Amino acid sequence: MAEGYLKSLNDRLNVFSAGTHPAEQVHPMAVKVMKEIGIDLSGHSPENVSRYLDSDFDFVITVCDHAKETCPVFIGKVDQQLHLGFEDPAKVRGTEEEILKAFRQVRDEIQNVFLNFYKEKLENLK
């Protein structure tokens, strides 16, 4: 969700999303709640972070609540590494409505945190 949201702020940004244990597909609830705000994740595919470990980045941002502790070491040039953690809504158990509520809550948190990040760190970059 964070990748899709950042890309929606500025399509010139190169944004990549990857995990240490990626799912086979983007969670259908993530696709649904992002579509509610006009962002289409249906063509996205989860990737393994190992693909990017030797790449250069201005920012590496971990977002899952446990990712800061489990993120591997990047051997490429990384200007800044940040942790902006969110609970993983895919771990929520309950009714479909309760799970959807959790995805919406995390989506809204991502929007708030990443809009602030964009304004503070990226908006004025050329």
C-alpha positions, -999 to +999 in steps of 0.1 A: +000+000+000+029+024+008+044+019-026+012+026-044+005+056-023+040+071-028+037+066-066+004+084-066+020+115-051+046+118-078+049+094-107+085+104-112+095+087-080+112+053-084+095+033-056+100-004-050+083-026-024+097-059-012+095-082+018+115-108+035+087-133+032+065-120+003+031-134-003+022-149-036-001-120-044-011-086-031-037-092-004-072-087-020-082-064+009-052-041+002-063-039-035-099-032-024-091-004+001-066+013-022-091+012-050-115+031-027-090+061-029-083+057-066-051+037-065-050+005-085-028-022-070-042-051-091-012-053-113+013-053-085+032-085-074+051-090-041+088-093-045+116-106-022+139-080-008+170-100-017+165-087-052+174-052-041+201-057-015+230-046-037+211-017-052+216+020-045+188+040-028+182+074-015+159+059+011+152+024+024+120+025+045+108-005+065+070-004+071+059-036+088+058-036+126+086-062+128+106-053+097+131-031+114+144-061+133+142-086+104+153-064+075+185-077+059+216-055+054+217-035+022+252-036+006+244-010-020+247+028-013+218+038+010+216+075+019+190+071+047+173+041+063+141+048+081+115+027+099+079+039+096+061+009+111+025-001+107+007-031+120+002-058+094-035-059+086-031-093+069-026-107+104-060-095+117-085-122+123-123-117+125-152-111+102-147-097+067-158-063+079-134-063+108-105-072+085-116-046+060-117-020+088-081-030+098-069-025+062-086+008+059-071+020+092-036+010+080-042+026+046-052+058+063-021+057+086+001+051+055-014+081+037-008+104+067+028+092+075+039+091+038+024+124+029+044+140+057+075+121+046+070+132+010+065+169+020+096+168+043+120+148+022+110+145-014+087+172-026+115+197-034+139+172-049+147+177-085 
